[in-house]
Amino acid sequence: MAKEKATSPEKKAALEAIRAEFKGNDSATQRRRLMEAFKRGWAISTFEAMRYLDIYFPPARIKELRNLGEKIKTHWINVLTESGDRHNIGMYVLESGASHESN
């Protein structure tokens, strides 16, 4: 099995900086963190959102953003977890030019 590339140190640092900038656990703040990552040009996997943006359940935040009018695509990727198991997870991408101001 091919091993996927881990999150780059540059991306990890950028996502952690976003988390530090937008403090709080409420859903609106979690959505702000996701949108900031998208606006900075990052595609975000479910695991990256959980680990580096402190978003407990990213699919819920993605659904809320879509309900607010954001055009977010989901690409399915198969990753190897730390436990050695493979999982299909979402890789979320904001469609170019589709961003709106949202909570």
PDB file as gemmi writes it, atoms N, CA and C in Angstrom:
CRYST1    1.000    1.000    1.000  90.00  90.00  90.00 P 1                      
ATOM      1  N   MET A   1       0.834  -1.186   0.000  1.00  0.00           N  
ATOM      2  CA  MET A   1       0.000   0.000   0.000  1.00  0.00           C  
ATOM      3  C   MET A   1       0.874   1.242   0.000  1.00  0.00           C  
ATOM      4  N   ALA A   2       0.469   2.200  -0.790  1.00  0.00           N  
ATOM      5  CA  ALA A   2       1.202   3.470  -0.831  1.00  0.00           C  
ATOM      6  C   ALA A   2       0.872   4.280   0.413  1.00  0.00           C  
ATOM      7  N   LYS A   3       1.880   4.921   0.947  1.00  0.00           N  
ATOM      8  CA  LYS A   3       1.673   5.768   2.120  1.00  0.00           C  
ATOM      9  C   LYS A   3       1.404   7.199   1.669  1.00  0.00           C  
ATOM     10  N   GLU A   4       0.355   7.814   2.230  1.00  0.00           N  
ATOM     11  CA  GLU A   4      -0.009   9.173   1.881  1.00  0.00           C  
ATOM     12  C   GLU A   4       0.983  10.143   2.494  1.00  0.00           C  
ATOM     13  N   LYS A   5       1.090  11.294   1.889  1.00  0.00           N  
ATOM     14  CA  LYS A   5       1.928  12.344   2.446  1.00  0.00           C  
ATOM     15  C   LYS A   5       1.268  12.898   3.694  1.00  0.00           C  
ATOM     16  N   ALA A   6       2.056  13.091   4.721  1.00  0.00           N  
ATOM     17  CA  ALA A   6       1.550  13.705   5.943  1.00  0.00           C  
ATOM     18  C   ALA A   6       1.342  15.194   5.688  1.00  0.00           C  
ATOM     19  N   THR A   7       0.621  15.825   6.583  1.00  0.00           N  
ATOM     20  CA  THR A   7       0.436  17.270   6.505  1.00  0.00           C  
ATOM     21  C   THR A   7       1.810  17.926   6.594  1.00  0.00           C  
ATOM     22  N   SER A   8       2.091  18.817   5.660  1.00  0.00           N  
ATOM     23  CA  SER A   8       3.403  19.470   5.636  1.00  0.00           C  
ATOM     24  C   SER A   8       3.578  20.337   6.879  1.00  0.00           C  
ATOM     25  N   PRO A   9       4.810  20.535   7.315  1.00  0.00           N  
ATOM     26  CA  PRO A   9       5.044  21.424   8.458  1.00  0.00           C  
ATOM     27  C   PRO A   9       4.498  22.835   8.215  1.00  0.00           C  
ATOM     28  N   GLU A  10       4.599  23.316   6.964  1.00  0.00           N  
ATOM     29  CA  GLU A  10       4.095  24.651   6.631  1.00  0.00           C  
ATOM     30  C   GLU A  10       2.573  24.722   6.818  1.00  0.00           C  
ATOM     31  N   LYS A  11       1.870  23.715   6.323  1.00  0.00           N  
ATOM     32  CA  LYS A  11       0.414  23.698   6.446  1.00  0.00           C  
ATOM     33  C   LYS A  11       0.009  23.548   7.908  1.00  0.00           C  
ATOM     34  N   LYS A  12       0.666  22.643   8.625  1.00  0.00           N  
ATOM     35  CA  LYS A  12       0.358  22.441  10.038  1.00  0.00           C  
ATOM     36  C   LYS A  12       0.521  23.748  10.807  1.00  0.00           C  
ATOM     37  N   ALA A  13       1.626  24.458  10.583  1.00  0.00           N  
ATOM     38  CA  ALA A  13       1.865  25.730  11.268  1.00  0.00           C  
ATOM     39  C   ALA A  13       0.799  26.760  10.912  1.00  0.00           C  
ATOM     40  N   ALA A  14       0.408  26.810   9.638  1.00  0.00           N  
ATOM     41  CA  ALA A  14      -0.616  27.771   9.206  1.00  0.00           C  
ATOM     42  C   ALA A  14      -1.955  27.471   9.865  1.00  0.00           C  
ATOM     43  N   LEU A  15      -2.326  26.196   9.925  1.00  0.00           N  
ATOM     44  CA  LEU A  15      -3.604  25.821  10.536  1.00  0.00           C  
ATOM     45  C   LEU A  15      -3.586  26.077  12.040  1.00  0.00           C  
ATOM     46  N   GLU A  16      -2.467  25.785  12.683  1.00  0.00           N  
ATOM     47  CA  GLU A  16      -2.366  26.054  14.120  1.00  0.00           C  
ATOM     48  C   GLU A  16      -2.418  27.553  14.413  1.00  0.00           C  
ATOM     49  N   ALA A  17      -1.866  28.370  13.515  1.00  0.00           N  
ATOM     50  CA  ALA A  17      -1.948  29.824  13.681  1.00  0.00           C  
ATOM     51  C   ALA A  17      -3.392  30.302  13.556  1.00  0.00           C  
ATOM     52  N   ILE A  18      -4.145  29.705  12.639  1.00  0.00           N  
ATOM     53  CA  ILE A  18      -5.565  30.043  12.496  1.00  0.00           C  
ATOM     54  C   ILE A  18      -6.306  29.675  13.774  1.00  0.00           C  
ATOM     55  N   ARG A  19      -6.017  28.489  14.308  1.00  0.00           N  
ATOM     56  CA  ARG A  19      -6.671  28.061  15.549  1.00  0.00           C  
ATOM     57  C   ARG A  19      -6.380  29.046  16.676  1.00  0.00           C  
ATOM     58  N   ALA A  20      -5.142  29.517  16.767  1.00  0.00           N  
ATOM     59  CA  ALA A  20      -4.776  30.468  17.819  1.00  0.00           C  
ATOM     60  C   ALA A  20      -5.444  31.824  17.627  1.00  0.00           C  
ATOM     61  N   GLU A  21      -5.658  32.198  16.378  1.00  0.00           N  
ATOM     62  CA  GLU A  21      -6.269  33.497  16.078  1.00  0.00           C  
ATOM     63  C   GLU A  21      -7.760  33.514  16.387  1.00  0.00           C  
ATOM     64  N   PHE A  22      -8.436  32.414  16.121  1.00  0.00           N  
ATOM     65  CA  PHE A  22      -9.889  32.323  16.315  1.00  0.00           C  
ATOM     66  C   PHE A  22     -10.165  31.372  17.477  1.00  0.00           C  
ATOM     67  N   LYS A  23     -10.146  31.902  18.685  1.00  0.00           N  
ATOM     68  CA  LYS A  23     -10.315  31.094  19.893  1.00  0.00           C  
ATOM     69  C   LYS A  23     -11.791  30.841  20.171  1.00  0.00           C  
ATOM     70  N   GLY A  24     -12.074  29.676  20.733  1.00  0.00           N  
ATOM     71  CA  GLY A  24     -13.427  29.316  21.123  1.00  0.00           C  
ATOM     72  C   GLY A  24     -13.829  27.979  20.537  1.00  0.00           C  
ATOM     73  N   ASN A  25     -14.851  27.393  21.139  1.00  0.00           N  
ATOM     74  CA  ASN A  25     -15.319  26.083  20.697  1.00  0.00           C  
ATOM     75  C   ASN A  25     -16.709  26.104  20.072  1.00  0.00           C  
ATOM     76  N   ASP A  26     -17.352  27.257  20.060  1.00  0.00           N  
ATOM     77  CA  ASP A  26     -18.700  27.313  19.503  1.00  0.00           C  
ATOM     78  C   ASP A  26     -18.663  27.066  17.988  1.00  0.00           C  
ATOM     79  N   SER A  27     -19.774  26.669  17.436  1.00  0.00           N  
ATOM     80  CA  SER A  27     -19.825  26.288  16.018  1.00  0.00           C  
ATOM     81  C   SER A  27     -19.478  27.459  15.097  1.00  0.00           C  
ATOM     82  N   ALA A  28     -19.872  28.673  15.456  1.00  0.00           N  
ATOM     83  CA  ALA A  28     -19.556  29.833  14.611  1.00  0.00           C  
ATOM     84  C   ALA A  28     -18.046  30.047  14.528  1.00  0.00           C  
ATOM     85  N   THR A  29     -17.357  29.900  15.637  1.00  0.00           N  
ATOM     86  CA  THR A  29     -15.902  30.066  15.635  1.00  0.00           C  
ATOM     87  C   THR A  29     -15.236  28.952  14.836  1.00  0.00           C  
ATOM     88  N   GLN A  30     -15.727  27.741  14.965  1.00  0.00           N  
ATOM     89  CA  GLN A  30     -15.184  26.632  14.188  1.00  0.00           C  
ATOM     90  C   GLN A  30     -15.376  26.887  12.690  1.00  0.00           C  
ATOM     91  N   ARG A  31     -16.528  27.410  12.307  1.00  0.00           N  
ATOM     92  CA  ARG A  31     -16.760  27.745  10.902  1.00  0.00           C  
ATOM     93  C   ARG A  31     -15.793  28.836  10.444  1.00  0.00           C  
ATOM     94  N   ARG A  32     -15.553  29.819  11.297  1.00  0.00           N  
ATOM     95  CA  ARG A  32     -14.599  30.890  10.952  1.00  0.00           C  
ATOM     96  C   ARG A  32     -13.211  30.315  10.696  1.00  0.00           C  
ATOM     97  N   ARG A  33     -12.796  29.359  11.533  1.00  0.00           N  
ATOM     98  CA  ARG A  33     -11.476  28.748  11.342  1.00  0.00           C  
ATOM     99  C   ARG A  33     -11.412  28.021  10.002  1.00  0.00           C  
ATOM    100  N   LEU A  34     -12.437  27.264   9.678  1.00  0.00           N  
ATOM    101  CA  LEU A  34     -12.461  26.569   8.377  1.00  0.00           C  
ATOM    102  C   LEU A  34     -12.408  27.558   7.227  1.00  0.00           C  
ATOM    103  N   MET A  35     -13.236  28.591   7.284  1.00  0.00           N  
ATOM    104  CA  MET A  35     -13.268  29.559   6.188  1.00  0.00           C  
ATOM    105  C   MET A  35     -11.936  30.284   6.050  1.00  0.00           C  
ATOM    106  N   GLU A  36     -11.297  30.586   7.155  1.00  0.00           N  
ATOM    107  CA  GLU A  36      -9.991  31.247   7.086  1.00  0.00           C  
ATOM    108  C   GLU A  36      -8.972  30.338   6.400  1.00  0.00           C  
ATOM    109  N   ALA A  37      -9.003  29.065   6.719  1.00  0.00           N  
ATOM    110  CA  ALA A  37      -8.091  28.113   6.062  1.00  0.00           C  
ATOM    111  C   ALA A  37      -8.376  28.056   4.565  1.00  0.00           C  
ATOM    112  N   PHE A  38      -9.648  28.013   4.198  1.00  0.00           N  
ATOM    113  CA  PHE A  38     -10.010  27.996   2.772  1.00  0.00           C  
ATOM    114  C   PHE A  38      -9.544  29.278   2.085  1.00  0.00           C  
ATOM    115  N   LYS A  39      -9.771  30.417   2.728  1.00  0.00           N  
ATOM    116  CA  LYS A  39      -9.395  31.702   2.133  1.00  0.00           C  
ATOM    117  C   LYS A  39      -7.888  31.816   1.934  1.00  0.00           C  
ATOM    118  N   ARG A  40      -7.134  31.107   2.750  1.00  0.00           N  
ATOM    119  CA  ARG A  40      -5.672  31.103   2.604  1.00  0.00           C  
ATOM    120  C   ARG A  40      -5.207  30.075   1.567  1.00  0.00           C  
ATOM    121  N   GLY A  41      -6.176  29.409   0.928  1.00  0.00           N  
ATOM    122  CA  GLY A  41      -5.855  28.514  -0.181  1.00  0.00           C  
ATOM    123  C   GLY A  41      -5.646  27.056   0.169  1.00  0.00           C  
ATOM    124  N   TRP A  42      -5.978  26.675   1.376  1.00  0.00           N  
ATOM    125  CA  TRP A  42      -5.768  25.293   1.774  1.00  0.00           C  
ATOM    126  C   TRP A  42      -6.992  24.422   1.500  1.00  0.00           C  
ATOM    127  N   ALA A  43      -6.768  23.204   1.057  1.00  0.00           N  
ATOM    128  CA  ALA A  43      -7.777  22.142   1.098  1.00  0.00           C  
ATOM    129  C   ALA A  43      -7.599  21.501   2.472  1.00  0.00           C  
ATOM    130  N   ILE A  44      -8.689  21.149   3.121  1.00  0.00           N  
ATOM    131  CA  ILE A  44      -8.617  20.663   4.498  1.00  0.00           C  
ATOM    132  C   ILE A  44      -9.265  19.289   4.594  1.00  0.00           C  
ATOM    133  N   SER A  45      -8.517  18.328   5.116  1.00  0.00           N  
ATOM    134  CA  SER A  45      -9.090  17.000   5.334  1.00  0.00           C  
ATOM    135  C   SER A  45      -9.825  16.975   6.670  1.00  0.00           C  
ATOM    136  N   THR A  46     -10.675  15.990   6.832  1.00  0.00           N  
ATOM    137  CA  THR A  46     -11.376  15.811   8.099  1.00  0.00           C  
ATOM    138  C   THR A  46     -10.382  15.718   9.248  1.00  0.00           C  
ATOM    139  N   PHE A  47      -9.336  14.929   9.077  1.00  0.00           N  
ATOM    140  CA  PHE A  47      -8.345  14.764  10.144  1.00  0.00           C  
ATOM    141  C   PHE A  47      -7.605  16.066  10.440  1.00  0.00           C  
ATOM    142  N   GLU A  48      -7.242  16.835   9.405  1.00  0.00           N  
ATOM    143  CA  GLU A  48      -6.550  18.109   9.633  1.00  0.00           C  
ATOM    144  C   GLU A  48      -7.443  19.084  10.384  1.00  0.00           C  
ATOM    145  N   ALA A  49      -8.722  19.120  10.026  1.00  0.00           N  
ATOM    146  CA  ALA A  49      -9.649  20.014  10.724  1.00  0.00           C  
ATOM    147  C   ALA A  49      -9.751  19.636  12.200  1.00  0.00           C  
ATOM    148  N   MET A  50      -9.785  18.332  12.475  1.00  0.00           N  
ATOM    149  CA  MET A  50      -9.859  17.878  13.858  1.00  0.00           C  
ATOM    150  C   MET A  50      -8.566  18.170  14.609  1.00  0.00           C  
ATOM    151  N   ARG A  51      -7.448  17.803  14.022  1.00  0.00           N  
ATOM    152  CA  ARG A  51      -6.160  17.878  14.716  1.00  0.00           C  
ATOM    153  C   ARG A  51      -5.626  19.291  14.864  1.00  0.00           C  
ATOM    154  N   TYR A  52      -5.717  20.087  13.809  1.00  0.00           N  
ATOM    155  CA  TYR A  52      -5.019  21.376  13.793  1.00  0.00           C  
ATOM    156  C   TYR A  52      -5.932  22.591  13.922  1.00  0.00           C  
ATOM    157  N   LEU A  53      -7.227  22.418  13.584  1.00  0.00           N  
ATOM    158  CA  LEU A  53      -8.172  23.533  13.720  1.00  0.00           C  
ATOM    159  C   LEU A  53      -9.104  23.355  14.912  1.00  0.00           C  
ATOM    160  N   ASP A  54      -8.944  22.237  15.634  1.00  0.00           N  
ATOM    161  CA  ASP A  54      -9.751  21.946  16.827  1.00  0.00           C  
ATOM    162  C   ASP A  54     -11.252  21.954  16.526  1.00  0.00           C  
ATOM    163  N   ILE A  55     -11.603  21.250  15.465  1.00  0.00           N  
ATOM    164  CA  ILE A  55     -13.011  21.100  15.080  1.00  0.00           C  
ATOM    165  C   ILE A  55     -13.375  19.643  15.320  1.00  0.00           C  
ATOM    166  N   TYR A  56     -14.219  19.411  16.310  1.00  0.00           N  
ATOM    167  CA  TYR A  56     -14.519  18.048  16.739  1.00  0.00           C  
ATOM    168  C   TYR A  56     -15.178  17.221  15.640  1.00  0.00           C  
ATOM    169  N   PHE A  57     -16.178  17.783  14.944  1.00  0.00           N  
ATOM    170  CA  PHE A  57     -16.905  17.044  13.899  1.00  0.00           C  
ATOM    171  C   PHE A  57     -16.978  17.902  12.643  1.00  0.00           C  
ATOM    172  N   PRO A  58     -15.924  17.901  11.828  1.00  0.00           N  
ATOM    173  CA  PRO A  58     -15.865  18.761  10.646  1.00  0.00           C  
ATOM    174  C   PRO A  58     -17.036  18.628   9.674  1.00  0.00           C  
ATOM    175  N   PRO A  59     -17.585  17.418   9.424  1.00  0.00           N  
ATOM    176  CA  PRO A  59     -18.703  17.363   8.469  1.00  0.00           C  
ATOM    177  C   PRO A  59     -19.890  18.252   8.857  1.00  0.00           C  
ATOM    178  N   ALA A  60     -20.135  18.412  10.148  1.00  0.00           N  
ATOM    179  CA  ALA A  60     -21.239  19.279  10.581  1.00  0.00           C  
ATOM    180  C   ALA A  60     -20.948  20.731  10.232  1.00  0.00           C  
ATOM    181  N   ARG A  61     -19.706  21.173  10.464  1.00  0.00           N  
ATOM    182  CA  ARG A  61     -19.348  22.556  10.144  1.00  0.00           C  
ATOM    183  C   ARG A  61     -19.398  22.792   8.637  1.00  0.00           C  
ATOM    184  N   ILE A  62     -18.986  21.805   7.843  1.00  0.00           N  
ATOM    185  CA  ILE A  62     -19.055  21.925   6.383  1.00  0.00           C  
ATOM    186  C   ILE A  62     -20.505  22.050   5.947  1.00  0.00           C  
ATOM    187  N   LYS A  63     -21.382  21.231   6.515  1.00  0.00           N  
ATOM    188  CA  LYS A  63     -22.813  21.297   6.173  1.00  0.00           C  
ATOM    189  C   LYS A  63     -23.379  22.672   6.526  1.00  0.00           C  
ATOM    190  N   GLU A  64     -23.031  23.194   7.680  1.00  0.00           N  
ATOM    191  CA  GLU A  64     -23.509  24.518   8.077  1.00  0.00           C  
ATOM    192  C   GLU A  64     -23.007  25.590   7.117  1.00  0.00           C  
ATOM    193  N   LEU A  65     -21.749  25.512   6.713  1.00  0.00           N  
ATOM    194  CA  LEU A  65     -21.220  26.484   5.754  1.00  0.00           C  
ATOM    195  C   LEU A  65     -21.952  26.386   4.419  1.00  0.00           C  
ATOM    196  N   ARG A  66     -22.223  25.176   3.979  1.00  0.00           N  
ATOM    197  CA  ARG A  66     -22.990  25.015   2.734  1.00  0.00           C  
ATOM    198  C   ARG A  66     -24.380  25.610   2.883  1.00  0.00           C  
ATOM    199  N   ASN A  67     -25.003  25.395   4.030  1.00  0.00           N  
ATOM    200  CA  ASN A  67     -26.333  25.969   4.269  1.00  0.00           C  
ATOM    201  C   ASN A  67     -26.298  27.489   4.258  1.00  0.00           C  
ATOM    202  N   LEU A  68     -25.129  28.064   4.581  1.00  0.00           N  
ATOM    203  CA  LEU A  68     -24.951  29.517   4.548  1.00  0.00           C  
ATOM    204  C   LEU A  68     -24.569  30.024   3.155  1.00  0.00           C  
ATOM    205  N   GLY A  69     -24.486  29.115   2.191  1.00  0.00           N  
ATOM    206  CA  GLY A  69     -24.234  29.525   0.814  1.00  0.00           C  
ATOM    207  C   GLY A  69     -22.835  29.268   0.290  1.00  0.00           C  
ATOM    208  N   GLU A  70     -21.951  28.704   1.112  1.00  0.00           N  
ATOM    209  CA  GLU A  70     -20.593  28.428   0.642  1.00  0.00           C  
ATOM    210  C   GLU A  70     -20.602  27.229  -0.311  1.00  0.00           C  
ATOM    211  N   LYS A  71     -19.782  27.312  -1.327  1.00  0.00           N  
ATOM    212  CA  LYS A  71     -19.659  26.241  -2.314  1.00  0.00           C  
ATOM    213  C   LYS A  71     -18.404  25.437  -1.972  1.00  0.00           C  
ATOM    214  N   ILE A  72     -18.612  24.350  -1.252  1.00  0.00           N  
ATOM    215  CA  ILE A  72     -17.499  23.522  -0.793  1.00  0.00           C  
ATOM    216  C   ILE A  72     -17.653  22.131  -1.402  1.00  0.00           C  
ATOM    217  N   LYS A  73     -16.610  21.684  -2.063  1.00  0.00           N  
ATOM    218  CA  LYS A  73     -16.593  20.353  -2.669  1.00  0.00           C  
ATOM    219  C   LYS A  73     -15.952  19.369  -1.696  1.00  0.00           C  
ATOM    220  N   THR A  74     -16.436  18.144  -1.721  1.00  0.00           N  
ATOM    221  CA  THR A  74     -15.823  17.064  -0.949  1.00  0.00           C  
ATOM    222  C   THR A  74     -15.193  16.086  -1.917  1.00  0.00           C  
ATOM    223  N   HIS A  75     -13.911  15.823  -1.711  1.00  0.00           N  
ATOM    224  CA  HIS A  75     -13.207  14.776  -2.439  1.00  0.00           C  
ATOM    225  C   HIS A  75     -12.904  13.694  -1.416  1.00  0.00           C  
ATOM    226  N   TRP A  76     -13.143  12.448  -1.772  1.00  0.00           N  
ATOM    227  CA  TRP A  76     -12.893  11.359  -0.839  1.00  0.00           C  
ATOM    228  C   TRP A  76     -11.477  10.848  -1.032  1.00  0.00           C  
ATOM    229  N   ILE A  77     -10.764  10.737   0.083  1.00  0.00           N  
ATOM    230  CA  ILE A  77      -9.404  10.218   0.053  1.00  0.00           C  
ATOM    231  C   ILE A  77      -9.302   9.055   1.032  1.00  0.00           C  
ATOM    232  N   ASN A  78      -8.397   8.153   0.761  1.00  0.00           N  
ATOM    233  CA  ASN A  78      -8.176   6.997   1.615  1.00  0.00           C  
ATOM    234  C   ASN A  78      -6.848   7.200   2.323  1.00  0.00           C  
ATOM    235  N   VAL A  79      -6.887   7.251   3.652  1.00  0.00           N  
ATOM    236  CA  VAL A  79      -5.673   7.533   4.414  1.00  0.00           C  
ATOM    237  C   VAL A  79      -5.378   6.412   5.399  1.00  0.00           C  
ATOM    238  N   LEU A  80      -4.113   6.314   5.727  1.00  0.00           N  
ATOM    239  CA  LEU A  80      -3.647   5.374   6.734  1.00  0.00           C  
ATOM    240  C   LEU A  80      -3.545   6.131   8.046  1.00  0.00           C  
ATOM    241  N   THR A  81      -4.238   5.663   9.074  1.00  0.00           N  
ATOM    242  CA  THR A  81      -4.220   6.348  10.364  1.00  0.00           C  
ATOM    243  C   THR A  81      -3.042   5.877  11.205  1.00  0.00           C  
ATOM    244  N   GLU A  82      -2.861   6.528  12.329  1.00  0.00           N  
ATOM    245  CA  GLU A  82      -1.776   6.181  13.237  1.00  0.00           C  
ATOM    246  C   GLU A  82      -1.881   4.739  13.713  1.00  0.00           C  
ATOM    247  N   SER A  83      -3.090   4.192  13.768  1.00  0.00           N  
ATOM    248  CA  SER A  83      -3.284   2.815  14.229  1.00  0.00           C  
ATOM    249  C   SER A  83      -2.986   1.790  13.140  1.00  0.00           C  
ATOM    250  N   GLY A  84      -2.710   2.279  11.930  1.00  0.00           N  
ATOM    251  CA  GLY A  84      -2.408   1.371  10.835  1.00  0.00           C  
ATOM    252  C   GLY A  84      -3.617   0.967  10.011  1.00  0.00           C  
ATOM    253  N   ASP A  85      -4.785   1.487  10.349  1.00  0.00           N  
ATOM    254  CA  ASP A  85      -6.008   1.189   9.595  1.00  0.00           C  
ATOM    255  C   ASP A  85      -6.221   2.231   8.511  1.00  0.00           C  
ATOM    256  N   ARG A  86      -6.884   1.830   7.452  1.00  0.00           N  
ATOM    257  CA  ARG A  86      -7.203   2.744   6.356  1.00  0.00           C  
ATOM    258  C   ARG A  86      -8.638   3.226   6.520  1.00  0.00           C  
ATOM    259  N   HIS A  87      -8.846   4.507   6.220  1.00  0.00           N  
ATOM    260  CA  HIS A  87     -10.170   5.117   6.316  1.00  0.00           C  
ATOM    261  C   HIS A  87     -10.399   6.035   5.123  1.00  0.00           C  
ATOM    262  N   ASN A  88     -11.647   6.065   4.631  1.00  0.00           N  
ATOM    263  CA  ASN A  88     -12.045   7.069   3.650  1.00  0.00           C  
ATOM    264  C   ASN A  88     -12.485   8.294   4.431  1.00  0.00           C  
ATOM    265  N   ILE A  89     -11.884   9.436   4.113  1.00  0.00           N  
ATOM    266  CA  ILE A  89     -12.246  10.683   4.791  1.00  0.00           C  
ATOM    267  C   ILE A  89     -12.441  11.774   3.748  1.00  0.00           C  
ATOM    268  N   GLY A  90     -13.109  12.827   4.144  1.00  0.00           N  
ATOM    269  CA  GLY A  90     -13.333  13.951   3.245  1.00  0.00           C  
ATOM    270  C   GLY A  90     -12.131  14.869   3.170  1.00  0.00           C  
ATOM    271  N   MET A  91     -11.873  15.369   1.961  1.00  0.00           N  
ATOM    272  CA  MET A  91     -10.918  16.456   1.730  1.00  0.00           C  
ATOM    273  C   MET A  91     -11.767  17.579   1.166  1.00  0.00           C  
ATOM    274  N   TYR A  92     -11.885  18.674   1.900  1.00  0.00           N  
ATOM    275  CA  TYR A  92     -12.792  19.760   1.556  1.00  0.00           C  
ATOM    276  C   TYR A  92     -12.055  20.880   0.843  1.00  0.00           C  
ATOM    277  N   VAL A  93     -12.678  21.387  -0.209  1.00  0.00           N  
ATOM    278  CA  VAL A  93     -12.084  22.439  -1.019  1.00  0.00           C  
ATOM    279  C   VAL A  93     -13.153  23.493  -1.293  1.00  0.00           C  
ATOM    280  N   LEU A  94     -12.823  24.758  -1.038  1.00  0.00           N  
ATOM    281  CA  LEU A  94     -13.720  25.854  -1.378  1.00  0.00           C  
ATOM    282  C   LEU A  94     -13.597  26.106  -2.868  1.00  0.00           C  
ATOM    283  N   GLU A  95     -14.719  26.098  -3.573  1.00  0.00           N  
ATOM    284  CA  GLU A  95     -14.689  26.358  -5.005  1.00  0.00           C  
ATOM    285  C   GLU A  95     -14.195  27.773  -5.246  1.00  0.00           C  
ATOM    286  N   SER A  96     -13.360  27.941  -6.217  1.00  0.00           N  
ATOM    287  CA  SER A  96     -12.743  29.230  -6.550  1.00  0.00           C  
ATOM    288  C   SER A  96     -13.805  30.306  -6.763  1.00  0.00           C  
ATOM    289  N   GLY A  97     -13.617  31.432  -6.072  1.00  0.00           N  
ATOM    290  CA  GLY A  97     -14.520  32.562  -6.243  1.00  0.00           C  
ATOM    291  C   GLY A  97     -15.869  32.387  -5.593  1.00  0.00           C  
ATOM    292  N   ALA A  98     -16.050  31.319  -4.789  1.00  0.00           N  
ATOM    293  CA  ALA A  98     -17.361  31.041  -4.245  1.00  0.00           C  
ATOM    294  C   ALA A  98     -17.565  31.554  -2.832  1.00  0.00           C  
ATOM    295  N   SER A  99     -16.544  32.128  -2.237  1.00  0.00           N  
ATOM    296  CA  SER A  99     -16.632  32.506  -0.824  1.00  0.00           C  
ATOM    297  C   SER A  99     -17.602  33.666  -0.585  1.00  0.00           C  
ATOM    298  N   HIS A 100     -18.336  33.537   0.484  1.00  0.00           N  
ATOM    299  CA  HIS A 100     -19.225  34.593   0.984  1.00  0.00           C  
ATOM    300  C   HIS A 100     -18.795  34.879   2.406  1.00  0.00           C  
ATOM    301  N   GLU A 101     -19.168  36.029   2.940  1.00  0.00           N  
ATOM    302  CA  GLU A 101     -18.916  36.280   4.350  1.00  0.00           C  
ATOM    303  C   GLU A 101     -19.901  35.442   5.131  1.00  0.00           C  
ATOM    304  N   SER A 102     -19.376  34.626   6.040  1.00  0.00           N  
ATOM    305  CA  SER A 102     -20.250  33.772   6.841  1.00  0.00           C  
ATOM    306  C   SER A 102     -19.687  33.627   8.241  1.00  0.00           C  
ATOM    307  N   ASN A 103     -20.524  33.155   9.154  1.00  0.00           N  
ATOM    308  CA  ASN A 103     -20.098  32.930  10.544  1.00  0.00           C  
ATOM    309  C   ASN A 103     -19.278  31.690  10.669  1.00  0.00           C  
TER     310      ASN A 103                                                      
END                                                                             
